[in-house]
Amino acid sequence: MDRRTFVKAVAGTVAAPAAGSAVGAGPAEVRGEAGGNSKTKRRPPNVIIVICDDMGSGDPHCYGSSLKTPHLDQMAKEGVLFTRFNTAHPICSASRAALLTGRYACRSQVAGAYGPNSPDGMDLDEKTLADILKTEGYKSMCIGKWHLGYPPQYLPTNRGFDSFYGVPWSVDMNPFPLIKNTTVAEENANRELLTPQYTEEAVKFIDSSRDNPFFLYVAHSYPHDPPLASPRFRGHSKLGHQADAIEEIDWSVGQILEAVRRNNLDQDTMIIFTSDHGPWFQGCPGPRRGRKATTFEGGTRIPFIARWSGTIPGDRVIDEWGSNLDVVPTVATLCGAQLPSKPFDGLDISKVLTGAVTSTDRGTILYFAVSSRQELLECARKGNWKLRIAQSTGEIYVNDWLNGTCGRKQHFLLARPELYNLELDPAESYDAAIDHPDKVKEIQQDIETLISSLPDYVQKAYAELKANPGCPSTPPGAATRPDNLVPPRTIWIPEYRRAKS
C-alpha cells in the first residue's frame, strides 16, 4: 500500500534459508529502474545505518505518534516504511550483534547487555557487516553506542570498522568514556551533547568519503533511559525528556540526509533507520503488549525505514514481516559482497525493498528471553502465528535493575502453549491455541528442528526447559507459577486448567 492509506494504529516453514538462496537482487539489477530492469552496473552503493537505543515502534510521527519527526516522515515518504519489522532480541548487546552479523546472538554467545565489568564481548570469529563490506573496498566508521565489548580486541576498529567515535555501553552505566578509535578522549562524556556530537562526526565522515563507497553505522545512545537532549532541544517537544530526545534524533537524521544530498550522493546511498528493540519505561510500543526485555511484540517490534533514491521506490508501506537479522544478507546482496560461510538466520529482502516482490518465505523465527547468553527460548513465530512456549516468573512487562539488570529469573515451560494471531490480535490479548491445535503442533515441530541447528548450550537450555514445566493453572498471558503451587480453597480452577493425569 502507499502511505496515504496507512492508518496510524498499525497492526502489527522452518529455518530461514541462507542469504544466497533467498529473494535477492544483485547490484547490477537494482541500480536502474525499480524491479531490476536495468543491467547497467555502477559503483556499489554507500550504506548508512542509523539505529536508536530503545525507540518504540510507535514513537516516530510516521508510525502514528504526535511527536514532531519531519525528517523521518520525509524519509518514509521518499522510501519504504515497514509496519511488521522485529528485532532479533529485546535487549541491547544481543540485538546489535544480530543486526551486524545476521545471526542470532546465541551463535556468538553475546551477553544481553555488556557493562563496565564485562571482561569480553562478541566472539572474535564473528564477521560484522563492516568486515564483509571491507572485502569490497568500503571505507567504514562506527559512531555512537557500540555495546559489543570494551577490551581493545572487541572495539569496532578490530571488528571491521576503520574508525570509531562513541561510547562502549548505555547511558545509564558508569563510568562513561568517550572513545576515539581505541583511545579514551574523555573520561566521562557529556551525556547531553551525545546526539549533536555523533551527528557532527557523521556529517564529517560523509563529506570526506564521497569519492569511494562507504559504510556508516550511527548508533544513537537515546532515547534509552535516562533520556537527555542537548540544550537546543530541551523543551522542544513540550512532552518531556523522552520526546525531546526523539525529536533531536529526527534532527540528526535530517542532517545526515542533507549531507548526502549536498555531496550529490542521493542516487548512490541506501539509508536505513531502525531501533535495537522496543521502549523501556517511557516511549510508545504502539498498540502492542510488552516493552523492552520481553518477547511480547511491544518489546520486539521496531521502526524500520529504508531510502535509496532511484532504486527503492518511495511512498510505500510494507506489511510483510521483516527482521534486523535481514540487514546483513540484504546489504551484502545490494553491495555485491560475499557472505561468510556460516549459517545465517536472516533473509535477503532486497527485492522487497526494490518492489520486485511483495512477500518472502521466511519460515519460523525464534524469540529468545533475556539471559546470560540468549539461550532461553520463549516464543516462535510462523507467518502471523506466534506460539509462546515458556515464560519467566515475576514482572513480565518491564525489566529493572532491582536484583541486577537482566538478572536470570526462574523460567518455566508453559504447561499449555499460548497461540496468538498477530494479524487479528496484534496486542497478543487472546490465546487461540484451543481452536488451532494443528498450528500449535506445527510450530512446536519447527522449534525442534531449529534448536538442533543452534549451539550445544542452547540445546541444553531447551532440554532443561522442557523438563521444568510450570503450573497448569497459570492463566494465559500470566507470569508462570511453579508447578508445585496449590491454589487456596477460595480460588476456583476450571477443569481445563488443572493438571493432566
N, C-alpha and C positions, 0 to 999 in steps of 0.2 A: 504494500500500500504506500501512498505518498503521505507526507507529513500533515497535509491538510485534513486527512481522515483519521489521524492518530488521536484517540481520546486521551485525556490527561491521566486517568487511572488505568494504566496498562496492566493487563493480566500477565499477569505473569505466565536385540542383537547383542552382541557380546562386545569384546574389547574393540576400541576404536582402531581402525587399520592404520598401519604406518603411513606417514605422510606421502610417501611415493605412490601409494595406491588409492589415495583419497582424491577428492574432486579438485584438482589443481589446474593452474594455467601458468605456463612459463612466461618469463618477462617479454619474450618476443610477441606473445599473443596479447598481453594485456596493455601494452603501451600505446596501442592505437585506439580504435573505436571500442566502445563498451561491448563486451561479449566476445572480444578476441578476434575480430575480423581482419585486422591489420597484422601483417607479419614483419613490419618494419622494426628492427631491433635498435634500441637506443641505449644509452648508458643505464646501468641498474639504478633503481630509484633510491633516493635518500629515505631514511626511516626515522621518524620521531615518535617515541612512545612517551606519553605523559600519564603517569599513574599516581593517583591520590592515595592518602592513607585514611581509611575509614569513611570514604564518601559513599553514602547510600544510593540505591537505585532510584530514589525519589527526590534527591537533592537538587539536581540541575533543573532550571526552569523548563527546558525542553522535555523533561521527564515528568512534568506536572506540578512542580513547586511554584511558590510565589517569589522565590529569590530572583535577583537580577543577575542572570548569566548570559548576556547578549552574545558573547564570543562563542560560547559553547552552542548556543542556539543557531548562530550563523554557520558554525562548523557542521552541525547536524543538517542544516538546510542544504549546504554545499556537498554533503556526503551522505553517509548512512548511519542510522541510529538503530541499535538492537534493543528490543524490549525483553528478550529472554537470553540474557548473557550471564554466565555464572563464573565465579572464581573457582579455582581448584580446591582451595582450603579457606576456611573462615578465620584465619589468623595470619599475622603479618609475614614472618620469615618464610613459612611454608608456601604461602600464596605467591610470593615473589620468586621463590625458587622454581615453582611450577611454571610461572609465566616466562621466565628466562631460559628454561630448559625444555618446555613442552612435555614434562613428565611429572607424575605425582611426586610430591616431596618425600614420600616414604622410600622412593627408589634411591634417594641420596641422603636418607636419614637426617633430614633437616629438622631442627627444633621448631616448636611452634613460634617462639619469639626469642631470638638471641638477646642477651643483655650484657652489661659491663663485666659480669663474672663468667661469661661463657668462654671456654678455652678453645673452641673450634668453630667451624662453620660448615657450609655446604661441601659435600665431598669434593675433593680436589680433582677427581677424574671426571666430574660432570663438565660438559661443554655448554657454555652460555650462548645466547644469540650473538653476543659480541664476538665470541670465538668463531662461530660459524660464519659470520659476515667478514671477519678478518681475512679468511681464505680468498675472498673475492675482492680484496683491496680496499675494504671500507675503513675509514677513519672513525673512531668512536670515542664517546665521552659519557660517563655516568655522573649525573648531578643529583644531589639530594640524599634521601634516606636509602642506605644500602641494605643493612639488616641481614646479611648473609655471612657474617663472621668478621671479627675485628683484628685478630692476628694478621700480620702483613701478608702472609700467603693466601689469605681469604679475601683480601680487599679487591676492589674492582680492577685495579691495574695488573693484578695477577689472575684475573678471570676473563681476559679478552679485551678489556677496555684500555684505550691508550692513555686516558686521563680520568681523574676523579676529583670532584669538588662537592663535599657534602658531609653528612654525619653518619656514624655507624649504626645507630638504632633510633628508637622512637623518642618523641619529645618529652615523654613522661619518665625518662630514665636519666640517672646521674652517674658519673659526670657526663658531659655532653660536648665532646670536642668537635670542632670543625676541621676537616682534613682536606689537604690538597695532595692528591696522589697518595703517598703513604706518610706524609709529614703532618703533624698536628699544627695547624695555623693559629687556632685559638683554643685555649684550654676549655673554655665554656662558651659556646656560640650564643649569640643574642637571638633568642627564640622569636622575638617579634619581627626580626628582619629576614628570616629564612626565605620566605616566598619571594621578596624582591631580589635577594642575593642570588637565589637559584635562577631567577629569570634573567638577571644581568649576565650570568655565566652562560646560559643557554643562548642568548642572543649573540654574544661574542663568539661562541663556537660556530653558530650558523654563518655569521659574517666571515669568519676565517676559513670556512670549509666549503665554500660554494663551488670550487673547481674540481672536486672529486667526490665520489659517493661517500656519504657519512651515515652513521647511526648515533642518534642522540637519545639517551634514556634519562628522562626528567622525573624523579620520584619525589613528589611533594611530601613534606612532613605533616601537612594538615589535610583535613580537619580533625585529625586524631586529638583525643583529649589529653591535656587541656589545650583547647584551640586558641590561637592568637593570630591577630593580623597586625600589619605594620601601622604606625600612627596615621598614615594616609587613609587606611581603610577602616580604622577603628570607628564604629558607629555608622559605617556606610550602609548597612542593611536595615538598621533600626530594629533588628531582631536578635542582637546579642553577638557574642564572640564566635559561636559556631557558624552562623550565617555570614558574618564579616569575613571569616577565613575562607569560606567557599567562594564568596564574591571576589576576593583577591586572587584566588586561584584562577577564576574566569578571566580576570585582567591579565594574568600571566599567560594564559592560552592566547589571548589577543596579541600580546607582544611577540610571541613565537610565530603566530600566523603572519604578522606584519613583517617580521624578519625574513620569512620565507618569500613573501611577495616582493619585498624590497630588493632581494637578491635574484629575482626572476627565476625562482625555483618551484613555482606553483605546479608546473607540469611534471616536475621531477621528484616530488616529495610526497610520500604517504605519511599521514599524521594520524596517530591513534590516541584516543583519550579513554581512560578507564580508571578503575579503583582496585585496591587489593582485596576488598571484601566489603560487607555491609557496615553500617554505622554502629558505634558503641553506645554511649549513654544518650547523646543528642544526635540529631540527624534523622533523615527520613528513609526508612526501608521500603517506602511505597505501601500498597495495600497487602502487605505480606507479614507473616508471622516470624518472630525471632529477630535477633540482632547479631552483631559480631560475636564470634566464638561459638555460634550454634549452627547446626546443619539444617535449620529451617531456612526457607528461601530468603527471609529478611537478612540472614547472615551471609548468604552466598550469592544473591542476585546483585549485579553491579551494572553501572552505566558502561556503555561501550559505543563510542562514536569513531568512525573512520572516514577520512577525507583524502582524496588524491585527485586533483583537478585533471579532467580529461581521461581518467581511467576508471575511477569509481563514480558511476552516475549518481547525481545528487538528488536531494529531496525525497529520500526513501526511508521508510520504517520497515525493519525486518523482524518478523515474528519467529523466524527459525531459531532453534536453540544453538547457542554458542558458548565457548568456554575460553578462559585465558590460557588454557592448555593449547588452544589452537594458534596462538600468536606465532610461535616459533616455526611450525611447519608451513604456515601461511606466508609469513615473511620470507622464509627460505625459498619458497617457490617463486614468489614475485621478484626476488632478487637474483634468482638463478644460482643459489648456493646449495651445496651438498650437505645433507644432514648426516650426523654421526650414525654409525651402525649400532644403534641401541633401540630398544622398544620405545615408541612414543605413544602417549596417551591422548594427544590432541589430534584434530583433523585439519587438513588443509582446506580452508574455506575461501580461498581466493576467488573461485568462480561465483560464490555467493556475493562477495563484495563487488565484483565487476558486473553482476547482473546476468551472468551466463546461465546460472541455475538458481532455483529458488529453495532447494531443500538438499539435505545431506543424509546419509545413512550412518548415523552416529553410533548406534548400538547402546549398550548400557554403560553409564558413567557412575563412578563411586563418590560418595561423600564421607570424608573421614572426620572424626571428632578431634578436637584439640587435645593433643597428647605429646609425650616427650619426643617421639619420632614419627608422629602422624600415622601410628599403626592401628588405631582403633576405628573400625568401620561402623558407621551408624545407618547409612542410607544408600540406596542405589536408585537411579532414575533411567527409565527407558521411554523415550518419547515424552509424552505428557504425564506418564505414571511414575510416581515416586513412592518407593517402598522403604519405610522406616523399620529396621530390624532390631535396633538397640537404642538405649538411652541411658544417660547418667543420672545419678541421684542429685538432689538439691536444685538450685536455681538453673533453669534451662534457657533463659532468655538473654541475660546479660552477665558476662564474666566480670570479676572484680579481683583486686589484689589481696583480699582477705584470705588468709591461709596460703598465700602465694599465687601470683598471677598464673593462670592456665594450669594450676596445680591439678594433679590427677584426681578425679572423683571416682567413686565406685560406679562401675559400668555393668549393666545387665542386658542380656538378650531379652527382647520382648517376648513374652510367652505367646502373644498373638501379634504378628507383624501388622503395622498400620499402612494402609494404601491410600494415597492421595492423588486426585486427578488435578494437575496444576492448570489445565485448560479451564475447567469448570470451577475450580476451587483453589485459586492462587494463594489464599491465606492459610491453606492446609488446616481447614476447620472441620472437615468431615471425613472420617475414616470409612473408606468404601470397600475394605477388604472382604467383608461378609458377602458382598454382592459380586465380587470378582476374584474368586479363589484361583482360577486358572492364571490370571495375571500375577498374583502373588507367587505362585509356584514357578512361573516362567522367569521372573526376575530373581528369585532365590537360586534357580539353576544357573543363571548368568553370573551371579555373585560367586558361586563355587568355581566356575571356570576362570573368572578374572583373578580371584585370590591366588590361584595356583601359579599365576604368572608374576606375582609380586615377591619381594624378598622374604627369606625364611622367617624373619622376626614378625612380619605382618601375618604370615600364615599361622604362626604360633599364637599370636594375639587373637586371631579369628577362632582358632580351635578352643582357646581358653574362654572366649566369649560364649561360644555355643554350649560350653559346659557350665555356664553360670547364668541360668535363666532367672528372670525376675518374677515377681509375684503375679499370678494370672489375674488377680483382681485389680491390677493397675488400670485405671481408665485410659482410653486412647488420648494421647497428647500430654499425659501427665509425666512428671519425673518418675522414674521407675522406683519400685519398692523392693526390698529384699524378699526373697521367696518364702522365708520363714515367718513373715508377719501374719498375725492373726487379727482379723478385724474385731472391734468391740461389738458387744451384743446389740448395741443401738444402731449399727450400720447394716443395712440390707444389701446383699450382693446377689445379682441375678445369676441364674444357673450358667449362662454362657460366659461369665467371668470367674467362674470357680475353677479350681484345679481339675485337669482332666485325669481320670483314673487310668 
